Amino acid sequence: MPGTKWKINRQGRAWRGDEALKRLELFPEKAEMIEGKLFGTEEERLTVLALLLENVGIDKAIRLGDADVWREAISELG
């Protein structure tokens, strides 16, 4: 994941051509749960999250949680 340029926008998008193959290669080999967390490392979790956010988009993602929690997190970005 280091050095990966994510294209996470408000609206989701489909990958095309070479980008699709490169994104698929980033996905962990297997899904597993370790101590109540999906995948084995934080890096794997963040990679899967970024992949999903590219496909789904921010507008849909923020509706999954409490809007006040999202606002609080954004306000801390500075």
N, C-alpha and C positions, 0 to 999 in steps of 0.2 A: 504494500500500500504506500510506503514512503515514495514521494515523487509523483504519485498519481494525481492528475489534474481532473478533479470532479466537475461535472457540469450539472449541478443541482439547481433547478429553477423552480419557479412557483408552480408551473404545470409540468407534469411528468412527460417523458418522451421514450420512444423506442430506440434502441441502438441499431445501427446499420453497419454492414460490411465488416471491415477490419476492427472497428471499435467494438462491435458485438462480440467477436471472438476474444479480444483482449479483456473485455469485462468478464466474460465467462471464465477465463483463466484465473481471475482474481478470487472467484468464489471458493471457499474452503472445500476440501475434498469430501468431507462428510459433515453432517449436522449431528451434534452430540450435545448433551447437557452435562456439565461438570459443576458440582456444588450449586445447583440451581441456576446456572447461567448457560445460555446457549453458546456453543463453540468454545474452544479451549483458551483463547487469549482475547484480550481487549482489542488488539489489532484486528483479529478476525471479526469480532462483533462490529467494530467501526467500519470495516470494509463492507460487510453485508448490509449494514445500515445505509452507507453511502450508495451502494448499488440499488437498493430499494428506493431511496429518495430520488435518484435520477429517474427511475421508472415511474414513480408515483407522483412526485412533486411535493413541494412544501405546503401548498394550499390544502391538500388532503391530509398530510402528516399532522399538521397542527390541530386538526379537528379530533385527533385521537386522544388528546389529553385535556386537562383543565387549562383553559385560556389564561387564567391568572398565573399558573406555573410557567407557561410559555413567556408571558410578559415579563415576569420576574427574571427569568434566565436571559432574555434579550436585554433588559435594562442593565444587567451586569456586564454586558459586552463592552460598555463604555463608549 
